[in-house]
Amino acid sequence: MKCQHCGHEVPEGSSFCNHCGYRMSTTVTCSYCHKTMPASSVFCPHCGKAIDNAMSVAQKSVTEAAAPAAATAGNGPDPEKATDAQRAAQRRAAAKPVKPVTADDDDDDDDDDDDDNGQEGRSNFNRNLIIGIVLAAVLIGLLSMLKHCNSQANDDLKARGDSVAAMADNSQDEAAILGAELSRNNFTEDGASIGGAVKLHGTDPDTPDRILGVTYKNDADRPFIKIYQLTRDGGGWKTELGQTKYLDGRNIIMDNSSLIAAAMYVPRAVTVDGKQCLYFAFLNHLKGAGEGNTGRVTLALYEPEGKKLTTLNYDGPIRSRSDGHQYVYSRGPLESVSGSERNFLQQEAVHISAIRVATPEEIEAEEEAKAKEEEEKALAGEENADTKWDHDNAENMDKLKEGEDVQMKSTQYDKPLFKMDEIKEKVETSKYLVFLDKKGMVYGFNKDSRKYFTIYSSAQGISKNGETSVLIKTANGNINYDLVHDKAKAAN
């Protein structure tokens, strides 16, 4: 076999050339179709292209060198054919040589792979760059379209808001105008309801028309009312929040049905001290309050120039009328009625049937009942049993002295009314025990009900008078006391 590098004969089976040290290989790869073939091939047996490699060049060089000698000997090719062979050899020498495939060529293959990978990476980068540019262009287009749509939607929403506001304005309904303007100016995000609105007409050509309105909300944390002013501005309205008032822990009710008031009275535009104002009223009971609990009715006056809110509150127990409506039974306003604003509100209270103001006679009767209740409360308890009996039976004692039969007042107690070491006398029947202490008080004990009660005071002695009565000895005579019915009468 011949060396692909130097063309010398090499012993069969050698791994390296014994002349130049070149690594031997038995195959080469076609640079055109990339298929393998014997290393000594001059033309590719697969695609027919001329193969330029060290072994084929060496063989052709030996052949071309031997050609003149063969021609001289008279048996070689003719000069014309030799010239064609030389020209072919020159063309093949100018072509890119194909390197034989050897074990040491792995690194070269890696370099080729790196080149291929580099080319492939650049190709992928270029492709990704193009895709990114296209996606960016599409995204910019979508954003532009979305912006346009949003702008169009906002314009449509504003146009609809302006249309609604115009329709409300044409309706001349102050509450409708207020609602439309609050919506158009994004004042409705608090979720409040319209409580009422009134129009204030300009007093002179330089004073524009205004609308004053109130909204309210029973918020879970902080219920509130808000007062707005709308001022005529050209063909539309300028909206301004005048004041916010929080009513913590209250349940706001703002309608004439609950106020039991006519619409001609609440709400309305009024003039107080020469100033145009908004007058309105509402219930603001404690949350969860019902009949028997304390309720409140608030009357309010709002003066827009100074943004001043004046209120007058009526508190009292909640009661029900025969028609099913509830009202607050009040003794009068909580605040002192001083100043023109509160004087006006007090006068307006008569038009609101949800307020029932007590008369002087009712207040006097309530004071007496309250005093009696407090007195009875003070006399309650076993320790006050003697004092209570004297208080409850003062008139009965006078009647007994006059000889009348009297129904005595007796209070039952669960605990003993005396101490055993203070007992002077004792009488027992089948159902009762009767005791006389050293102070002259007579006590009874019911064996069936296990209750104690007071029978008499200022007694001198006691004795049994049957199974259900006892004879009480007094300084003015004897008294027969029926233990079953608490009846007393003079005894002979």
C-alpha positions as a Python dict, from the first residue, in 0.01 Angstrom:
ca = {
    (1, 'M'): (0, 0, 0),
    (2, 'K'): (111, 358, -63),
    (3, 'C'): (125, 653, 183),
    (4, 'Q'): (-144, 909, 113),
    (5, 'H'): (98, 1186, 208),
    (6, 'C'): (432, 1102, 40),
    (7, 'G'): (336, 819, -201),
    (8, 'H'): (602, 574, -81),
    (9, 'E'): (534, 207, -51),
    (10, 'V'): (435, 116, 305),
    (11, 'P'): (424, -236, 451),
    (12, 'E'): (73, -386, 455),
    (13, 'G'): (-107, -332, 784),
    (14, 'S'): (101, -26, 888),
    (15, 'S'): (-71, 243, 1098),
    (16, 'F'): (189, 511, 1011),
    (17, 'C'): (410, 577, 705),
    (18, 'N'): (768, 451, 760),
    (19, 'H'): (900, 739, 542),
    (20, 'C'): (710, 1051, 663),
    (21, 'G'): (525, 929, 973),
    (22, 'Y'): (182, 1020, 826),
    (23, 'R'): (-112, 833, 979),
    (24, 'M'): (-250, 580, 734),
    (25, 'S'): (-619, 566, 638),
    (26, 'T'): (-801, 335, 406),
    (27, 'T'): (-1097, 566, 325),
    (28, 'V'): (-1168, 927, 230),
    (29, 'T'): (-1486, 1142, 217),
    (30, 'C'): (-1613, 1305, -101),
    (31, 'S'): (-1623, 1684, -66),
    (32, 'Y'): (-1929, 1692, -289),
    (33, 'C'): (-2165, 1418, -170),
    (34, 'H'): (-1987, 1353, 164),
    (35, 'K'): (-1984, 973, 116),
    (36, 'T'): (-1682, 752, 193),
    (37, 'M'): (-1473, 558, -61),
    (38, 'P'): (-1132, 386, -79),
    (39, 'A'): (-843, 624, -18),
    (40, 'S'): (-687, 545, -355),
    (41, 'S'): (-998, 658, -550),
    (42, 'V'): (-945, 921, -817),
    (43, 'F'): (-1317, 971, -891),
    (44, 'C'): (-1607, 934, -644),
    (45, 'P'): (-1794, 613, -717),
    (46, 'H'): (-2114, 776, -587),
    (47, 'C'): (-2133, 1114, -764),
    (48, 'G'): (-1851, 1082, -1025),
    (49, 'K'): (-1664, 1394, -915),
    (50, 'A'): (-1280, 1400, -933),
    (51, 'I'): (-1127, 1329, -594),
    (52, 'D'): (-830, 1532, -479),
    (53, 'N'): (-652, 1362, -193),
    (54, 'A'): (-294, 1285, -109),
    (55, 'M'): (-306, 922, -220),
    (56, 'S'): (-479, 992, -552),
    (57, 'V'): (-245, 1285, -624),
    (58, 'A'): (56, 1065, -547),
    (59, 'Q'): (-73, 792, -772),
    (60, 'K'): (-145, 1041, -1052),
    (61, 'S'): (200, 1198, -1008),
    (62, 'V'): (364, 855, -1041),
    (63, 'T'): (146, 778, -1343),
    (64, 'E'): (224, 1114, -1508),
    (65, 'A'): (596, 1076, -1431),
    (66, 'A'): (597, 730, -1590),
    (67, 'A'): (406, 848, -1895),
    (68, 'P'): (710, 1012, -2083),
    (69, 'A'): (921, 700, -2027),
    (70, 'A'): (644, 486, -2162),
    (71, 'A'): (613, 721, -2461),
    (72, 'T'): (990, 696, -2526),
    (73, 'A'): (968, 321, -2515),
    (74, 'G'): (700, 347, -2783),
    (75, 'N'): (412, 211, -2579),
    (76, 'G'): (284, 520, -2380),
    (77, 'P'): (16, 767, -2464),
    (78, 'D'): (55, 1018, -2734),
    (79, 'P'): (166, 1371, -2649),
    (80, 'E'): (-179, 1514, -2712),
    (81, 'K'): (-337, 1277, -2466),
    (82, 'A'): (-55, 1344, -2214),
    (83, 'T'): (-127, 1712, -2247),
    (84, 'D'): (-496, 1651, -2166),
    (85, 'A'): (-395, 1448, -1863),
    (86, 'Q'): (-168, 1726, -1745),
    (87, 'R'): (-441, 1983, -1786),
    (88, 'A'): (-677, 1761, -1583),
    (89, 'A'): (-413, 1727, -1313),
    (90, 'Q'): (-375, 2105, -1300),
    (91, 'R'): (-747, 2153, -1264),
    (92, 'R'): (-757, 1896, -990),
    (93, 'A'): (-465, 2061, -814),
    (94, 'A'): (-650, 2396, -823),
    (95, 'A'): (-956, 2239, -664),
    (96, 'K'): (-999, 2222, -281),
    (97, 'P'): (-828, 1900, -156),
    (98, 'V'): (-1028, 1642, 40),
    (99, 'K'): (-853, 1552, 363),
    (100, 'P'): (-839, 1179, 438),
    (101, 'V'): (-1046, 1058, 729),
    (102, 'T'): (-816, 953, 1015),
    (103, 'A'): (-847, 897, 1386),
    (104, 'D'): (-659, 1224, 1447),
    (105, 'D'): (-912, 1413, 1238),
    (106, 'D'): (-1177, 1406, 1513),
    (107, 'D'): (-1066, 1749, 1631),
    (108, 'D'): (-1096, 1881, 1278),
    (109, 'D'): (-1446, 1734, 1262),
    (110, 'D'): (-1524, 1910, 1589),
    (111, 'D'): (-1399, 2232, 1437),
    (112, 'D'): (-1626, 2171, 1141),
    (113, 'D'): (-1908, 2096, 1380),
    (114, 'D'): (-1828, 2414, 1569),
    (115, 'D'): (-1836, 2603, 1241),
    (116, 'D'): (-2164, 2435, 1155),
    (117, 'N'): (-2295, 2505, 1505),
    (118, 'G'): (-2177, 2863, 1480),
    (119, 'Q'): (-2347, 2900, 1147),
    (120, 'E'): (-2657, 2729, 1285),
    (121, 'G'): (-2647, 2952, 1600),
    (122, 'R'): (-2617, 3262, 1384),
    (123, 'S'): (-2899, 3133, 1171),
    (124, 'N'): (-3116, 3069, 1482),
    (125, 'F'): (-3027, 3411, 1623),
    (126, 'N'): (-3122, 3579, 1297),
    (127, 'R'): (-3444, 3382, 1281),
    (128, 'N'): (-3532, 3464, 1645),
    (129, 'L'): (-3444, 3828, 1584),
    (130, 'I'): (-3678, 3840, 1287),
    (131, 'I'): (-3954, 3664, 1487),
    (132, 'G'): (-3901, 3907, 1778),
    (133, 'I'): (-3925, 4207, 1547),
    (134, 'V'): (-4244, 4070, 1393),
    (135, 'L'): (-4398, 3996, 1737),
    (136, 'A'): (-4301, 4343, 1863),
    (137, 'A'): (-4465, 4499, 1560),
    (138, 'V'): (-4780, 4291, 1619),
    (139, 'L'): (-4783, 4384, 1991),
    (140, 'I'): (-4741, 4753, 1914),
    (141, 'G'): (-5028, 4724, 1671),
    (142, 'L'): (-5249, 4551, 1928),
    (143, 'L'): (-5164, 4809, 2195),
    (144, 'S'): (-5240, 5088, 1955),
    (145, 'M'): (-5570, 4924, 1865),
    (146, 'L'): (-5654, 4868, 2235),
    (147, 'K'): (-5571, 5227, 2319),
    (148, 'H'): (-5790, 5341, 2038),
    (149, 'C'): (-6073, 5114, 2155),
    (150, 'N'): (-6039, 5236, 2515),
    (151, 'S'): (-6031, 5592, 2400),
    (152, 'Q'): (-6339, 5526, 2189),
    (153, 'A'): (-6509, 5348, 2482),
    (154, 'N'): (-6428, 5638, 2716),
    (155, 'D'): (-6555, 5881, 2460),
    (156, 'D'): (-6872, 5671, 2422),
    (157, 'L'): (-6912, 5649, 2801),
    (158, 'K'): (-6861, 6023, 2838),
    (159, 'A'): (-7102, 6084, 2554),
    (160, 'R'): (-7361, 5859, 2718),
    (161, 'G'): (-7299, 6032, 3052),
    (162, 'D'): (-7341, 6370, 2888),
    (163, 'S'): (-7656, 6243, 2718),
    (164, 'V'): (-7800, 6113, 3047),
    (165, 'A'): (-7706, 6438, 3219),
    (166, 'A'): (-7872, 6635, 2940),
    (167, 'M'): (-8187, 6423, 2964),
    (168, 'A'): (-8194, 6464, 3343),
    (169, 'D'): (-8138, 6839, 3307),
    (170, 'N'): (-8425, 6862, 3062),
    (171, 'S'): (-8649, 6670, 3303),
    (172, 'Q'): (-8608, 6947, 3564),
    (173, 'D'): (-8597, 6675, 3834),
    (174, 'E'): (-8333, 6790, 4083),
    (175, 'A'): (-8267, 6439, 4219),
    (176, 'A'): (-8227, 6302, 3864),
    (177, 'I'): (-7989, 6586, 3772),
    (178, 'L'): (-7787, 6523, 4088),
    (179, 'G'): (-7762, 6150, 4016),
    (180, 'A'): (-7659, 6206, 3654),
    (181, 'E'): (-7396, 6465, 3741),
    (182, 'L'): (-7250, 6254, 4022),
    (183, 'S'): (-7221, 5964, 3780),
    (184, 'R'): (-7069, 6178, 3506),
    (185, 'N'): (-6808, 6317, 3748),
    (186, 'N'): (-6724, 5977, 3905),
    (187, 'F'): (-6873, 6064, 4246),
    (188, 'T'): (-7077, 5743, 4262),
    (189, 'E'): (-6796, 5505, 4353),
    (190, 'D'): (-6886, 5529, 4724),
    (191, 'G'): (-7213, 5344, 4653),
    (192, 'A'): (-7429, 5607, 4828),
    (193, 'S'): (-7799, 5658, 4753),
    (194, 'I'): (-7972, 5985, 4668),
    (195, 'G'): (-8153, 6120, 4973),
    (196, 'G'): (-8297, 6433, 4814),
    (197, 'A'): (-8215, 6747, 4617),
    (198, 'V'): (-8357, 7097, 4570),
    (199, 'K'): (-8285, 7381, 4328),
    (200, 'L'): (-8183, 7728, 4445),
    (201, 'H'): (-8267, 7987, 4181),
    (202, 'G'): (-8033, 8279, 4127),
    (203, 'T'): (-8144, 8592, 4309),
    (204, 'D'): (-7992, 8819, 4040),
    (205, 'P'): (-7843, 8784, 3689),
    (206, 'D'): (-7493, 8744, 3834),
    (207, 'T'): (-7593, 8455, 4061),
    (208, 'P'): (-7624, 8121, 3878),
    (209, 'D'): (-7879, 7856, 3961),
    (210, 'R'): (-7764, 7587, 4204),
    (211, 'I'): (-7878, 7244, 4314),
    (212, 'L'): (-7814, 7123, 4668),
    (213, 'G'): (-7845, 6752, 4730),
    (214, 'V'): (-7771, 6491, 4994),
    (215, 'T'): (-7663, 6127, 4956),
    (216, 'Y'): (-7630, 5862, 5228),
    (217, 'K'): (-7497, 5511, 5285),
    (218, 'N'): (-7531, 5258, 5567),
    (219, 'D'): (-7170, 5148, 5543),
    (220, 'A'): (-7069, 4848, 5755),
    (221, 'D'): (-6790, 5048, 5920),
    (222, 'R'): (-6883, 5417, 5894),
    (223, 'P'): (-7230, 5523, 5779),
    (224, 'F'): (-7228, 5873, 5631),
    (225, 'I'): (-7419, 6147, 5457),
    (226, 'K'): (-7267, 6373, 5190),
    (227, 'I'): (-7391, 6711, 5075),
    (228, 'Y'): (-7318, 6828, 4719),
    (229, 'Q'): (-7356, 7160, 4541),
    (230, 'L'): (-7415, 7179, 4165),
    (231, 'T'): (-7359, 7522, 4012),
    (232, 'R'): (-7481, 7613, 3665),
    (233, 'D'): (-7174, 7644, 3442),
    (234, 'G'): (-7269, 7751, 3093),
    (235, 'G'): (-7486, 7475, 2951),
    (236, 'G'): (-7389, 7223, 3221),
    (237, 'W'): (-7324, 7189, 3593),
    (238, 'K'): (-7013, 7214, 3807),
    (239, 'T'): (-7021, 6953, 4086),
    (240, 'E'): (-6862, 7007, 4428),
    (241, 'L'): (-6867, 6803, 4751),
    (242, 'G'): (-6967, 7042, 5029),
    (243, 'Q'): (-6953, 6831, 5345),
    (244, 'T'): (-6935, 6473, 5473),
    (245, 'K'): (-7084, 6374, 5809),
    (246, 'Y'): (-7021, 6030, 5962),
    (247, 'L'): (-7274, 5866, 6195),
    (248, 'D'): (-7086, 5575, 6349),
    (249, 'G'): (-7299, 5287, 6474),
    (250, 'R'): (-7618, 5432, 6323),
    (251, 'N'): (-7863, 5307, 6063),
    (252, 'I'): (-7963, 5592, 5832),
    (253, 'I'): (-8316, 5597, 5689),
    (254, 'M'): (-8389, 5887, 5455),
    (255, 'D'): (-8737, 5871, 5301),
    (256, 'N'): (-9061, 6050, 5373),
    (257, 'S'): (-9248, 5726, 5438),
    (258, 'S'): (-9025, 5647, 5736),
    (259, 'L'): (-9033, 6010, 5849),
    (260, 'I'): (-9414, 6007, 5810),
    (261, 'A'): (-9381, 6345, 5645),
    (262, 'A'): (-9525, 6508, 5332),
    (263, 'A'): (-9291, 6568, 5037),
    (264, 'M'): (-9385, 6935, 5038),
    (265, 'Y'): (-9208, 6972, 5373),
    (266, 'V'): (-8903, 6744, 5344),
    (267, 'P'): (-8668, 6820, 5176),
    (268, 'R'): (-8702, 7173, 5045),
    (269, 'A'): (-8518, 7497, 4976),
    (270, 'V'): (-8564, 7754, 5254),
    (271, 'T'): (-8433, 8099, 5341),
    (272, 'V'): (-8304, 8153, 5695),
    (273, 'D'): (-8150, 8487, 5796),
    (274, 'G'): (-8161, 8594, 5430),
    (275, 'K'): (-7952, 8293, 5319),
    (276, 'Q'): (-8073, 8019, 5087),
    (277, 'C'): (-8037, 7676, 5250),
    (278, 'L'): (-8118, 7309, 5206),
    (279, 'Y'): (-8349, 7164, 5472),
    (280, 'F'): (-8380, 6785, 5510),
    (281, 'A'): (-8443, 6524, 5780),
    (282, 'F'): (-8369, 6154, 5838),
    (283, 'L'): (-8385, 5874, 6092),
    (284, 'N'): (-8058, 5746, 6235),
    (285, 'H'): (-8144, 5480, 6490),
    (286, 'L'): (-7881, 5268, 6656),
    (287, 'K'): (-7806, 4965, 6440),
    (288, 'G'): (-8047, 4683, 6513),
    (289, 'A'): (-8279, 4907, 6716),
    (290, 'G'): (-8646, 4813, 6723),
    (291, 'E'): (-8952, 4897, 6929),
    (292, 'G'): (-8860, 4970, 7288),
    (293, 'N'): (-8504, 5072, 7196),
    (294, 'T'): (-8384, 5429, 7171),
    (295, 'G'): (-8429, 5595, 6832),
    (296, 'R'): (-8336, 5931, 6682),
    (297, 'V'): (-8475, 6172, 6427),
    (298, 'T'): (-8235, 6437, 6294),
    (299, 'L'): (-8341, 6763, 6131),
    (300, 'A'): (-8068, 6936, 5931),
    (301, 'L'): (-8008, 7276, 5771),
    (302, 'Y'): (-7719, 7326, 5526),
    (303, 'E'): (-7604, 7676, 5431),
    (304, 'P'): (-7386, 7648, 5114),
    (305, 'E'): (-7204, 7981, 5132),
    (306, 'G'): (-7029, 7894, 5456),
    (307, 'K'): (-7071, 7517, 5410),
    (308, 'K'): (-7236, 7514, 5751),
    (309, 'L'): (-7447, 7219, 5868),
    (310, 'T'): (-7679, 7270, 6168),
    (311, 'T'): (-7866, 6974, 6321),
    (312, 'L'): (-8134, 6920, 6584),
    (313, 'N'): (-8177, 6569, 6726),
    (314, 'Y'): (-8483, 6415, 6890),
    (315, 'D'): (-8412, 6100, 7093),
    (316, 'G'): (-8650, 5865, 7269),
    (317, 'P'): (-8794, 5515, 7284),
    (318, 'I'): (-8923, 5372, 6957),
    (319, 'R'): (-9298, 5303, 6961),
    (320, 'S'): (-9552, 5185, 6704),
    (321, 'R'): (-9861, 5368, 6586),
    (322, 'S'): (-10192, 5204, 6507),
    (323, 'D'): (-10114, 5226, 6132),
    (324, 'G'): (-9793, 5027, 6177),
    (325, 'H'): (-9552, 5319, 6144),
    (326, 'Q'): (-9294, 5369, 6415),
    (327, 'Y'): (-9208, 5696, 6585),
    (328, 'V'): (-8969, 5832, 6845),
    (329, 'Y'): (-9134, 5939, 7171),
    (330, 'S'): (-8921, 6235, 7272),
    (331, 'R'): (-8927, 6490, 7550),
    (332, 'G'): (-8775, 6744, 7315),
    (333, 'P'): (-8455, 6816, 7123),
    (334, 'L'): (-8122, 6717, 7273),
    (335, 'E'): (-7956, 7045, 7181),
    (336, 'S'): (-8048, 7381, 7325),
    (337, 'V'): (-8278, 7564, 7086),
    (338, 'S'): (-8085, 7887, 7039),
    (339, 'G'): (-8016, 8072, 6718),
    (340, 'S'): (-8230, 8118, 6411),
    (341, 'E'): (-8121, 7787, 6253),
    (342, 'R'): (-8233, 7564, 6543),
    (343, 'N'): (-8545, 7771, 6600),
    (344, 'F'): (-8636, 7700, 6238),
    (345, 'L'): (-8567, 7328, 6280),
    (346, 'Q'): (-8778, 7308, 6597),
    (347, 'Q'): (-9070, 7461, 6411),
    (348, 'E'): (-9027, 7208, 6129),
    (349, 'A'): (-9041, 6915, 6374),
    (350, 'V'): (-9422, 6942, 6391),
    (351, 'H'): (-9443, 6833, 6025),
    (352, 'I'): (-9261, 6506, 6095),
    (353, 'S'): (-9490, 6248, 6252),
    (354, 'A'): (-9196, 6019, 6324),
    (355, 'I'): (-9138, 6252, 6620),
    (356, 'R'): (-9386, 6251, 6908),
    (357, 'V'): (-9298, 6522, 7159),
    (358, 'A'): (-9441, 6463, 7508),
    (359, 'T'): (-9675, 6724, 7661),
    (360, 'P'): (-9594, 6887, 7999),
    (361, 'E'): (-9866, 6675, 8166),
    (362, 'E'): (-9717, 6355, 8022),
    (363, 'I'): (-9373, 6456, 8138),
    (364, 'E'): (-9506, 6520, 8494),
    (365, 'A'): (-9677, 6180, 8506),
    (366, 'E'): (-9362, 6014, 8380),
    (367, 'E'): (-9160, 6187, 8652),
    (368, 'E'): (-9395, 6057, 8922),
    (369, 'A'): (-9386, 5704, 8781),
    (370, 'K'): (-9012, 5720, 8762),
    (371, 'A'): (-8984, 5837, 9124),
    (372, 'K'): (-9213, 5555, 9238),
    (373, 'E'): (-9010, 5302, 9045),
    (374, 'E'): (-8692, 5426, 9204),
    (375, 'E'): (-8851, 5415, 9548),
    (376, 'E'): (-8967, 5059, 9498),
    (377, 'K'): (-8628, 4967, 9373),
    (378, 'A'): (-8475, 5115, 9686),
    (379, 'L'): (-8714, 4910, 9904),
    (380, 'A'): (-8648, 4588, 9720),
    (381, 'G'): (-8464, 4311, 9899),
    (382, 'E'): (-8519, 4120, 10222),
    (383, 'E'): (-8324, 4372, 10425),
    (384, 'N'): (-8591, 4636, 10347),
    (385, 'A'): (-8897, 4415, 10402),
    (386, 'D'): (-9011, 4603, 10716),
    (387, 'T'): (-8977, 4947, 10556),
    (388, 'K'): (-9155, 4833, 10241),
    (389, 'W'): (-9449, 4686, 10442),
    (390, 'D'): (-9493, 5012, 10637),
    (391, 'H'): (-9477, 5208, 10306),
    (392, 'D'): (-9729, 4987, 10124),
    (393, 'N'): (-9980, 4958, 10414),
    (394, 'A'): (-9979, 5307, 10566),
    (395, 'E'): (-10338, 5375, 10454),
    (396, 'N'): (-10451, 5024, 10553),
    (397, 'M'): (-10335, 5077, 10910),
    (398, 'D'): (-10553, 5388, 10936),
    (399, 'K'): (-10854, 5191, 10805),
    (400, 'L'): (-10797, 4916, 11060),
    (401, 'K'): (-10804, 5170, 11340),
    (402, 'E'): (-11143, 5282, 11210),
    (403, 'G'): (-11268, 4922, 11222),
    (404, 'E'): (-11272, 4844, 10849),
    (405, 'D'): (-11185, 4510, 10692),
    (406, 'V'): (-10871, 4563, 10487),
    (407, 'Q'): (-10691, 4380, 10207),
    (408, 'M'): (-10330, 4408, 10317),
    (409, 'K'): (-10034, 4436, 10078),
    (410, 'S'): (-9780, 4162, 10126),
    (411, 'T'): (-9459, 4086, 9939),
    (412, 'Q'): (-9319, 3735, 9910),
    (413, 'Y'): (-8946, 3672, 9967),
    (414, 'D'): (-8724, 3371, 9907),
    (415, 'K'): (-8492, 3436, 10202),
    (416, 'P'): (-8563, 3475, 10578),
    (417, 'L'): (-8666, 3822, 10693),
    (418, 'F'): (-8544, 3786, 11052),
    (419, 'K'): (-8283, 3629, 11277),
    (420, 'M'): (-8388, 3347, 11507),
    (421, 'D'): (-8215, 3497, 11810),
    (422, 'E'): (-8443, 3801, 11774),
    (423, 'I'): (-8769, 3599, 11778),
    (424, 'K'): (-8990, 3653, 12083),
    (425, 'E'): (-9293, 3430, 12006),
    (426, 'K'): (-9377, 3155, 11754),
    (427, 'V'): (-9711, 3008, 11632),
    (428, 'E'): (-9738, 2703, 11403),
    (429, 'T'): (-10031, 2564, 11199),
    (430, 'S'): (-10042, 2284, 10943),
    (431, 'K'): (-9937, 2517, 10662),
    (432, 'Y'): (-9782, 2821, 10829),
    (433, 'L'): (-9528, 2940, 11082),
    (434, 'V'): (-9579, 3283, 11240),
    (435, 'F'): (-9304, 3472, 11426),
    (436, 'L'): (-9300, 3784, 11644),
    (437, 'D'): (-8963, 3951, 11693),
    (438, 'K'): (-8851, 4182, 11971),
    (439, 'K'): (-8923, 4495, 11761),
    (440, 'G'): (-9293, 4402, 11723),
    (441, 'M'): (-9277, 4284, 11361),
    (442, 'V'): (-9488, 3980, 11270),
    (443, 'Y'): (-9354, 3749, 10993),
    (444, 'G'): (-9506, 3449, 10819),
    (445, 'F'): (-9362, 3143, 10645),
    (446, 'N'): (-9562, 2933, 10394),
    (447, 'K'): (-9457, 2570, 10426),
    (448, 'D'): (-9586, 2480, 10077),
    (449, 'S'): (-9432, 2763, 9872),
    (450, 'R'): (-9131, 2807, 10102),
    (451, 'K'): (-9183, 3183, 10091),
    (452, 'Y'): (-9143, 3444, 10367),
    (453, 'F'): (-9370, 3750, 10405),
    (454, 'T'): (-9444, 4037, 10646),
    (455, 'I'): (-9781, 4031, 10829),
    (456, 'Y'): (-9794, 4323, 11068),
    (457, 'S'): (-9590, 4585, 11261),
    (458, 'S'): (-9611, 4722, 11619),
    (459, 'A'): (-9762, 4402, 11759),
    (460, 'Q'): (-9745, 4307, 12125),
    (461, 'G'): (-9826, 3937, 12096),
    (462, 'I'): (-9956, 3658, 11869),
    (463, 'S'): (-10170, 3344, 11912),
    (464, 'K'): (-10318, 3073, 11694),
    (465, 'N'): (-10671, 3134, 11565),
    (466, 'G'): (-10742, 2825, 11355),
    (467, 'E'): (-10531, 2655, 11089),
    (468, 'T'): (-10525, 2952, 10846),
    (469, 'S'): (-10537, 3260, 11069),
    (470, 'V'): (-10352, 3421, 11358),
    (471, 'L'): (-10466, 3664, 11629),
    (472, 'I'): (-10245, 3971, 11664),
    (473, 'K'): (-10252, 4169, 11987),
    (474, 'T'): (-10194, 4547, 11949),
    (475, 'A'): (-10215, 4852, 12172),
    (476, 'N'): (-10544, 4945, 12002),
    (477, 'G'): (-10702, 4599, 12023),
    (478, 'N'): (-10680, 4262, 11856),
    (479, 'I'): (-10651, 4200, 11483),
    (480, 'N'): (-10753, 3878, 11311),
    (481, 'Y'): (-10523, 3809, 11011),
    (482, 'D'): (-10620, 3563, 10734),
    (483, 'L'): (-10292, 3402, 10629),
    (484, 'V'): (-10434, 3263, 10303),
    (485, 'H'): (-10587, 3583, 10162),
    (486, 'D'): (-10382, 3851, 10350),
    (487, 'K'): (-10697, 4007, 10492),
    (488, 'A'): (-10710, 4183, 10831),
    (489, 'K'): (-11004, 4296, 11051),
    (490, 'A'): (-11065, 4402, 11408),
    (491, 'A'): (-11144, 4114, 11649),
    (492, 'N'): (-11356, 4127, 11964),
}
